Amino acid sequence: MKPDIRDLIAGVLMVAIGGSVSLYASSHYQVGDAARMGPGYFPTLLGAILAFLGLVIAALSFRHVVHVLKPPPFTPRPFIAVIAAVALFALLITRIGLIPTTILMVIVTASGSNSFRPARALVLGVSLSVLAWLIFSFGLQMTLPAFAWGF
């Protein structure tokens, strides 16, 4: 049985990248333990998880029957919407604050979909912006203003 070469290559690359990150972080930074995490703990853990998942994907590539599917045609609208949302974030986060910027980002990104519904996007934007504000302001105690009208 022949492996799915795409999954095999992806898995091997994930193992290489995850293993490299994990080894580099554990040898250059203090790792600590779960109770007293050092600066290398999180990158070491993420690298190991990535390497493990890559190993699983590479192993499972030998079970798959490869079906060649024609990819859908490229449509630029979703691509442009995501790029525009990232640009909006960079331009507006310090000028209007986290909550309005997140709402605008979600609406612009959602507009790239063929099933775009403005009301749905607005509800999602408000929900995600409040969640982001709670996470960054209270959870991480970062000084991102919720609203800042400084054009």
Rosetta constraint file for C-alpha pairs under 8 A:
AtomPair CA 1 CA 62 HARMONIC 7.13 0.50
AtomPair CA 2 CA 62 HARMONIC 6.55 0.50
AtomPair CA 3 CA 8 HARMONIC 6.96 0.50
AtomPair CA 3 CA 61 HARMONIC 5.19 0.50
AtomPair CA 3 CA 62 HARMONIC 4.19 0.50
AtomPair CA 3 CA 63 HARMONIC 6.94 0.50
AtomPair CA 3 CA 64 HARMONIC 6.74 0.50
AtomPair CA 3 CA 65 HARMONIC 7.83 0.50
AtomPair CA 4 CA 8 HARMONIC 6.20 0.50
AtomPair CA 4 CA 61 HARMONIC 5.06 0.50
AtomPair CA 4 CA 62 HARMONIC 6.46 0.50
AtomPair CA 4 CA 64 HARMONIC 6.18 0.50
AtomPair CA 4 CA 65 HARMONIC 7.09 0.50
AtomPair CA 4 CA 66 HARMONIC 5.88 0.50
AtomPair CA 5 CA 9 HARMONIC 6.02 0.50
AtomPair CA 5 CA 61 HARMONIC 7.26 0.50
AtomPair CA 6 CA 10 HARMONIC 6.06 0.50
AtomPair CA 7 CA 11 HARMONIC 5.90 0.50
AtomPair CA 7 CA 57 HARMONIC 6.33 0.50
AtomPair CA 7 CA 58 HARMONIC 6.07 0.50
AtomPair CA 7 CA 60 HARMONIC 7.99 0.50
AtomPair CA 7 CA 61 HARMONIC 5.37 0.50
AtomPair CA 8 CA 12 HARMONIC 6.14 0.50
AtomPair CA 8 CA 57 HARMONIC 6.97 0.50
AtomPair CA 8 CA 58 HARMONIC 4.51 0.50
AtomPair CA 8 CA 59 HARMONIC 7.56 0.50
AtomPair CA 8 CA 61 HARMONIC 5.51 0.50
AtomPair CA 8 CA 62 HARMONIC 7.98 0.50
AtomPair CA 9 CA 13 HARMONIC 6.08 0.50
AtomPair CA 9 CA 58 HARMONIC 7.36 0.50
AtomPair CA 10 CA 14 HARMONIC 6.11 0.50
AtomPair CA 10 CA 54 HARMONIC 7.18 0.50
AtomPair CA 10 CA 57 HARMONIC 7.62 0.50
AtomPair CA 10 CA 58 HARMONIC 7.30 0.50
AtomPair CA 11 CA 15 HARMONIC 6.18 0.50
AtomPair CA 11 CA 53 HARMONIC 7.55 0.50
AtomPair CA 11 CA 54 HARMONIC 4.00 0.50
AtomPair CA 11 CA 55 HARMONIC 5.84 0.50
AtomPair CA 11 CA 56 HARMONIC 7.35 0.50
AtomPair CA 11 CA 57 HARMONIC 5.07 0.50
AtomPair CA 11 CA 58 HARMONIC 4.39 0.50
AtomPair CA 12 CA 16 HARMONIC 6.17 0.50
AtomPair CA 12 CA 54 HARMONIC 6.24 0.50
AtomPair CA 12 CA 55 HARMONIC 7.01 0.50
AtomPair CA 12 CA 58 HARMONIC 6.30 0.50
AtomPair CA 13 CA 17 HARMONIC 6.05 0.50
AtomPair CA 13 CA 54 HARMONIC 7.32 0.50
AtomPair CA 14 CA 18 HARMONIC 5.76 0.50
AtomPair CA 14 CA 50 HARMONIC 6.17 0.50
AtomPair CA 14 CA 51 HARMONIC 5.67 0.50
AtomPair CA 14 CA 53 HARMONIC 7.52 0.50
AtomPair CA 14 CA 54 HARMONIC 4.69 0.50
AtomPair CA 14 CA 55 HARMONIC 7.76 0.50
AtomPair CA 15 CA 19 HARMONIC 5.69 0.50
AtomPair CA 15 CA 50 HARMONIC 6.69 0.50
AtomPair CA 15 CA 51 HARMONIC 3.92 0.50
AtomPair CA 15 CA 52 HARMONIC 6.85 0.50
AtomPair CA 15 CA 53 HARMONIC 7.68 0.50
AtomPair CA 15 CA 54 HARMONIC 4.95 0.50
AtomPair CA 15 CA 55 HARMONIC 6.13 0.50
AtomPair CA 16 CA 20 HARMONIC 5.97 0.50
AtomPair CA 16 CA 51 HARMONIC 6.96 0.50
AtomPair CA 17 CA 21 HARMONIC 6.12 0.50
AtomPair CA 17 CA 47 HARMONIC 7.43 0.50
AtomPair CA 17 CA 50 HARMONIC 7.82 0.50
AtomPair CA 17 CA 51 HARMONIC 7.20 0.50
AtomPair CA 18 CA 22 HARMONIC 6.03 0.50
AtomPair CA 18 CA 46 HARMONIC 7.41 0.50
AtomPair CA 18 CA 47 HARMONIC 3.98 0.50
AtomPair CA 18 CA 48 HARMONIC 5.82 0.50
AtomPair CA 18 CA 49 HARMONIC 7.28 0.50
AtomPair CA 18 CA 50 HARMONIC 4.90 0.50
AtomPair CA 18 CA 51 HARMONIC 4.46 0.50
AtomPair CA 19 CA 23 HARMONIC 5.99 0.50
AtomPair CA 19 CA 47 HARMONIC 5.87 0.50
AtomPair CA 19 CA 48 HARMONIC 6.20 0.50
AtomPair CA 19 CA 50 HARMONIC 7.81 0.50
AtomPair CA 19 CA 51 HARMONIC 5.58 0.50
AtomPair CA 20 CA 24 HARMONIC 5.95 0.50
AtomPair CA 20 CA 47 HARMONIC 7.42 0.50
AtomPair CA 21 CA 25 HARMONIC 5.96 0.50
AtomPair CA 21 CA 43 HARMONIC 6.92 0.50
AtomPair CA 21 CA 44 HARMONIC 6.74 0.50
AtomPair CA 21 CA 47 HARMONIC 5.26 0.50
AtomPair CA 22 CA 26 HARMONIC 6.03 0.50
AtomPair CA 22 CA 43 HARMONIC 6.36 0.50
AtomPair CA 22 CA 44 HARMONIC 4.12 0.50
AtomPair CA 22 CA 45 HARMONIC 6.88 0.50
AtomPair CA 22 CA 46 HARMONIC 7.33 0.50
AtomPair CA 22 CA 47 HARMONIC 4.46 0.50
AtomPair CA 22 CA 48 HARMONIC 5.78 0.50
AtomPair CA 23 CA 27 HARMONIC 6.07 0.50
AtomPair CA 23 CA 44 HARMONIC 7.07 0.50
AtomPair CA 24 CA 28 HARMONIC 5.96 0.50
AtomPair CA 25 CA 29 HARMONIC 5.57 0.50
AtomPair CA 25 CA 31 HARMONIC 7.89 0.50
AtomPair CA 25 CA 40 HARMONIC 5.22 0.50
AtomPair CA 25 CA 41 HARMONIC 7.82 0.50
AtomPair CA 25 CA 43 HARMONIC 6.12 0.50
AtomPair CA 25 CA 44 HARMONIC 5.51 0.50
AtomPair CA 26 CA 30 HARMONIC 6.81 0.50
AtomPair CA 26 CA 31 HARMONIC 6.04 0.50
AtomPair CA 26 CA 40 HARMONIC 5.86 0.50
AtomPair CA 26 CA 41 HARMONIC 7.50 0.50
AtomPair CA 26 CA 44 HARMONIC 5.85 0.50
AtomPair CA 28 CA 40 HARMONIC 7.69 0.50
AtomPair CA 29 CA 38 HARMONIC 7.53 0.50
AtomPair CA 29 CA 39 HARMONIC 6.13 0.50
AtomPair CA 29 CA 40 HARMONIC 4.79 0.50
AtomPair CA 30 CA 38 HARMONIC 5.27 0.50
AtomPair CA 30 CA 39 HARMONIC 6.03 0.50
AtomPair CA 30 CA 40 HARMONIC 5.38 0.50
AtomPair CA 30 CA 41 HARMONIC 7.40 0.50
AtomPair CA 31 CA 37 HARMONIC 6.38 0.50
AtomPair CA 31 CA 38 HARMONIC 4.65 0.50
AtomPair CA 31 CA 39 HARMONIC 6.24 0.50
AtomPair CA 31 CA 40 HARMONIC 4.41 0.50
AtomPair CA 31 CA 41 HARMONIC 4.37 0.50
AtomPair CA 31 CA 44 HARMONIC 7.57 0.50
AtomPair CA 32 CA 36 HARMONIC 5.77 0.50
AtomPair CA 32 CA 37 HARMONIC 4.82 0.50
AtomPair CA 32 CA 38 HARMONIC 4.79 0.50
AtomPair CA 32 CA 40 HARMONIC 7.69 0.50
AtomPair CA 32 CA 41 HARMONIC 6.39 0.50
AtomPair CA 33 CA 37 HARMONIC 5.19 0.50
AtomPair CA 33 CA 38 HARMONIC 7.36 0.50
AtomPair CA 33 CA 41 HARMONIC 7.20 0.50
AtomPair CA 37 CA 41 HARMONIC 5.72 0.50
AtomPair CA 37 CA 42 HARMONIC 7.92 0.50
AtomPair CA 40 CA 44 HARMONIC 5.91 0.50
AtomPair CA 41 CA 45 HARMONIC 6.09 0.50
AtomPair CA 42 CA 46 HARMONIC 6.08 0.50
AtomPair CA 43 CA 47 HARMONIC 5.91 0.50
AtomPair CA 44 CA 48 HARMONIC 6.18 0.50
AtomPair CA 45 CA 49 HARMONIC 6.18 0.50
AtomPair CA 46 CA 50 HARMONIC 6.07 0.50
AtomPair CA 47 CA 51 HARMONIC 6.12 0.50
AtomPair CA 48 CA 52 HARMONIC 6.10 0.50
AtomPair CA 49 CA 53 HARMONIC 6.16 0.50
AtomPair CA 50 CA 54 HARMONIC 6.09 0.50
AtomPair CA 51 CA 55 HARMONIC 6.18 0.50
AtomPair CA 52 CA 56 HARMONIC 6.34 0.50
AtomPair CA 53 CA 57 HARMONIC 6.18 0.50
AtomPair CA 54 CA 58 HARMONIC 6.04 0.50
AtomPair CA 55 CA 59 HARMONIC 6.08 0.50
AtomPair CA 56 CA 60 HARMONIC 6.06 0.50
AtomPair CA 57 CA 61 HARMONIC 6.14 0.50
AtomPair CA 58 CA 62 HARMONIC 7.51 0.50
AtomPair CA 59 CA 63 HARMONIC 7.89 0.50
AtomPair CA 60 CA 64 HARMONIC 6.95 0.50
AtomPair CA 75 CA 79 HARMONIC 7.60 0.50
AtomPair CA 76 CA 80 HARMONIC 6.01 0.50
AtomPair CA 77 CA 81 HARMONIC 6.09 0.50
AtomPair CA 77 CA 112 HARMONIC 5.31 0.50
AtomPair CA 77 CA 113 HARMONIC 7.76 0.50
AtomPair CA 78 CA 82 HARMONIC 6.29 0.50
AtomPair CA 78 CA 109 HARMONIC 7.38 0.50
AtomPair CA 78 CA 111 HARMONIC 7.80 0.50
AtomPair CA 78 CA 112 HARMONIC 4.11 0.50
AtomPair CA 78 CA 113 HARMONIC 6.22 0.50
AtomPair CA 79 CA 83 HARMONIC 6.33 0.50
AtomPair CA 79 CA 112 HARMONIC 7.50 0.50
AtomPair CA 80 CA 84 HARMONIC 5.95 0.50
AtomPair CA 80 CA 112 HARMONIC 7.52 0.50
AtomPair CA 81 CA 85 HARMONIC 6.13 0.50
AtomPair CA 81 CA 108 HARMONIC 5.91 0.50
AtomPair CA 81 CA 109 HARMONIC 5.00 0.50
AtomPair CA 81 CA 110 HARMONIC 7.69 0.50
AtomPair CA 81 CA 111 HARMONIC 6.82 0.50
AtomPair CA 81 CA 112 HARMONIC 5.14 0.50
AtomPair CA 82 CA 86 HARMONIC 6.34 0.50
AtomPair CA 82 CA 108 HARMONIC 7.53 0.50
AtomPair CA 82 CA 109 HARMONIC 5.26 0.50
AtomPair CA 82 CA 112 HARMONIC 7.58 0.50
AtomPair CA 83 CA 87 HARMONIC 6.26 0.50
AtomPair CA 84 CA 88 HARMONIC 6.04 0.50
AtomPair CA 84 CA 108 HARMONIC 7.28 0.50
AtomPair CA 84 CA 109 HARMONIC 7.80 0.50
AtomPair CA 85 CA 89 HARMONIC 6.23 0.50
AtomPair CA 85 CA 104 HARMONIC 7.68 0.50
AtomPair CA 85 CA 105 HARMONIC 4.78 0.50
AtomPair CA 85 CA 106 HARMONIC 7.52 0.50
AtomPair CA 85 CA 108 HARMONIC 5.87 0.50
AtomPair CA 85 CA 109 HARMONIC 5.93 0.50
AtomPair CA 86 CA 90 HARMONIC 6.38 0.50
AtomPair CA 86 CA 105 HARMONIC 7.35 0.50
AtomPair CA 87 CA 91 HARMONIC 6.16 0.50
AtomPair CA 88 CA 92 HARMONIC 5.76 0.50
AtomPair CA 88 CA 93 HARMONIC 7.95 0.50
AtomPair CA 88 CA 101 HARMONIC 7.38 0.50
AtomPair CA 88 CA 104 HARMONIC 7.85 0.50
AtomPair CA 88 CA 105 HARMONIC 6.73 0.50
AtomPair CA 89 CA 93 HARMONIC 5.48 0.50
AtomPair CA 89 CA 101 HARMONIC 6.11 0.50
AtomPair CA 89 CA 102 HARMONIC 7.47 0.50
AtomPair CA 89 CA 105 HARMONIC 6.75 0.50
AtomPair CA 91 CA 95 HARMONIC 7.46 0.50
AtomPair CA 92 CA 96 HARMONIC 5.72 0.50
AtomPair CA 92 CA 97 HARMONIC 7.11 0.50
AtomPair CA 92 CA 101 HARMONIC 6.10 0.50
AtomPair CA 93 CA 97 HARMONIC 5.04 0.50
AtomPair CA 93 CA 98 HARMONIC 5.73 0.50
AtomPair CA 93 CA 101 HARMONIC 5.82 0.50
AtomPair CA 94 CA 98 HARMONIC 7.93 0.50
AtomPair CA 94 CA 145 HARMONIC 7.98 0.50
AtomPair CA 94 CA 148 HARMONIC 7.01 0.50
AtomPair CA 94 CA 150 HARMONIC 7.81 0.50
AtomPair CA 95 CA 148 HARMONIC 5.87 0.50
AtomPair CA 95 CA 149 HARMONIC 5.89 0.50
AtomPair CA 95 CA 150 HARMONIC 4.99 0.50
AtomPair CA 95 CA 151 HARMONIC 5.45 0.50
AtomPair CA 96 CA 100 HARMONIC 6.46 0.50
AtomPair CA 96 CA 101 HARMONIC 6.66 0.50
AtomPair CA 96 CA 147 HARMONIC 5.68 0.50
AtomPair CA 96 CA 148 HARMONIC 4.43 0.50
AtomPair CA 96 CA 149 HARMONIC 4.75 0.50
AtomPair CA 96 CA 150 HARMONIC 6.46 0.50
AtomPair CA 96 CA 151 HARMONIC 7.44 0.50
AtomPair CA 97 CA 101 HARMONIC 6.16 0.50
AtomPair CA 97 CA 144 HARMONIC 7.21 0.50
AtomPair CA 97 CA 145 HARMONIC 5.32 0.50
AtomPair CA 97 CA 146 HARMONIC 5.01 0.50
AtomPair CA 97 CA 147 HARMONIC 4.18 0.50
AtomPair CA 97 CA 148 HARMONIC 4.67 0.50
AtomPair CA 97 CA 149 HARMONIC 7.27 0.50
AtomPair CA 98 CA 102 HARMONIC 5.97 0.50
AtomPair CA 98 CA 129 HARMONIC 7.04 0.50
AtomPair CA 98 CA 132 HARMONIC 7.90 0.50
AtomPair CA 98 CA 133 HARMONIC 6.82 0.50
AtomPair CA 98 CA 144 HARMONIC 6.64 0.50
AtomPair CA 98 CA 145 HARMONIC 6.21 0.50
AtomPair CA 98 CA 146 HARMONIC 4.90 0.50
AtomPair CA 98 CA 147 HARMONIC 6.42 0.50
AtomPair CA 99 CA 103 HARMONIC 6.27 0.50
AtomPair CA 99 CA 126 HARMONIC 7.57 0.50
AtomPair CA 99 CA 129 HARMONIC 4.86 0.50
AtomPair CA 99 CA 130 HARMONIC 6.65 0.50
AtomPair CA 99 CA 132 HARMONIC 7.92 0.50
AtomPair CA 99 CA 133 HARMONIC 6.84 0.50
AtomPair CA 99 CA 146 HARMONIC 5.38 0.50
AtomPair CA 99 CA 147 HARMONIC 6.47 0.50
AtomPair CA 100 CA 104 HARMONIC 6.18 0.50
AtomPair CA 100 CA 129 HARMONIC 7.52 0.50
AtomPair CA 100 CA 146 HARMONIC 7.91 0.50
AtomPair CA 100 CA 147 HARMONIC 7.06 0.50
AtomPair CA 101 CA 105 HARMONIC 6.07 0.50
AtomPair CA 102 CA 106 HARMONIC 6.16 0.50
AtomPair CA 102 CA 125 HARMONIC 6.40 0.50
AtomPair CA 102 CA 126 HARMONIC 7.87 0.50
AtomPair CA 102 CA 128 HARMONIC 7.20 0.50
AtomPair CA 102 CA 129 HARMONIC 5.23 0.50
AtomPair CA 103 CA 107 HARMONIC 6.30 0.50
AtomPair CA 103 CA 122 HARMONIC 6.89 0.50
AtomPair CA 103 CA 124 HARMONIC 7.97 0.50
AtomPair CA 103 CA 125 HARMONIC 4.20 0.50
AtomPair CA 103 CA 126 HARMONIC 5.76 0.50
AtomPair CA 103 CA 128 HARMONIC 7.60 0.50
AtomPair CA 103 CA 129 HARMONIC 6.12 0.50
AtomPair CA 104 CA 108 HARMONIC 6.07 0.50
AtomPair CA 104 CA 125 HARMONIC 7.28 0.50
AtomPair CA 105 CA 109 HARMONIC 6.01 0.50
AtomPair CA 105 CA 125 HARMONIC 7.71 0.50
AtomPair CA 106 CA 110 HARMONIC 5.93 0.50
AtomPair CA 106 CA 121 HARMONIC 6.56 0.50
AtomPair CA 106 CA 122 HARMONIC 7.73 0.50
AtomPair CA 106 CA 124 HARMONIC 7.27 0.50
AtomPair CA 106 CA 125 HARMONIC 5.19 0.50
AtomPair CA 107 CA 111 HARMONIC 6.11 0.50
AtomPair CA 107 CA 118 HARMONIC 7.28 0.50
AtomPair CA 107 CA 121 HARMONIC 5.33 0.50
AtomPair CA 107 CA 122 HARMONIC 6.44 0.50
AtomPair CA 107 CA 125 HARMONIC 6.64 0.50
AtomPair CA 108 CA 112 HARMONIC 7.08 0.50
AtomPair CA 109 CA 113 HARMONIC 7.84 0.50
AtomPair CA 110 CA 116 HARMONIC 5.98 0.50
AtomPair CA 110 CA 121 HARMONIC 6.30 0.50
AtomPair CA 111 CA 116 HARMONIC 5.43 0.50
AtomPair CA 111 CA 117 HARMONIC 7.94 0.50
AtomPair CA 111 CA 118 HARMONIC 8.00 0.50
AtomPair CA 112 CA 116 HARMONIC 7.30 0.50
AtomPair CA 116 CA 121 HARMONIC 7.54 0.50
AtomPair CA 117 CA 121 HARMONIC 6.19 0.50
AtomPair CA 118 CA 122 HARMONIC 6.08 0.50
AtomPair CA 119 CA 123 HARMONIC 6.26 0.50
AtomPair CA 120 CA 124 HARMONIC 6.14 0.50
AtomPair CA 121 CA 125 HARMONIC 5.89 0.50
AtomPair CA 122 CA 126 HARMONIC 6.10 0.50
AtomPair CA 123 CA 127 HARMONIC 6.12 0.50
AtomPair CA 124 CA 128 HARMONIC 6.00 0.50
AtomPair CA 125 CA 129 HARMONIC 5.92 0.50
AtomPair CA 126 CA 130 HARMONIC 6.19 0.50
AtomPair CA 127 CA 131 HARMONIC 6.19 0.50
AtomPair CA 128 CA 132 HARMONIC 5.92 0.50
AtomPair CA 129 CA 133 HARMONIC 6.04 0.50
AtomPair CA 130 CA 134 HARMONIC 6.15 0.50
AtomPair CA 131 CA 135 HARMONIC 6.13 0.50
AtomPair CA 132 CA 136 HARMONIC 5.97 0.50
AtomPair CA 133 CA 137 HARMONIC 5.56 0.50
AtomPair CA 133 CA 138 HARMONIC 7.67 0.50
AtomPair CA 133 CA 146 HARMONIC 6.62 0.50
AtomPair CA 134 CA 138 HARMONIC 5.32 0.50
AtomPair CA 134 CA 139 HARMONIC 6.50 0.50
AtomPair CA 135 CA 139 HARMONIC 4.63 0.50
AtomPair CA 135 CA 140 HARMONIC 6.19 0.50
AtomPair CA 136 CA 140 HARMONIC 4.94 0.50
AtomPair CA 136 CA 141 HARMONIC 5.94 0.50
AtomPair CA 136 CA 142 HARMONIC 5.49 0.50
AtomPair CA 136 CA 143 HARMONIC 7.88 0.50
AtomPair CA 136 CA 144 HARMONIC 7.23 0.50
AtomPair CA 137 CA 141 HARMONIC 4.63 0.50
AtomPair CA 137 CA 142 HARMONIC 5.21 0.50
AtomPair CA 137 CA 143 HARMONIC 6.48 0.50
AtomPair CA 137 CA 144 HARMONIC 6.71 0.50
AtomPair CA 138 CA 142 HARMONIC 7.67 0.50
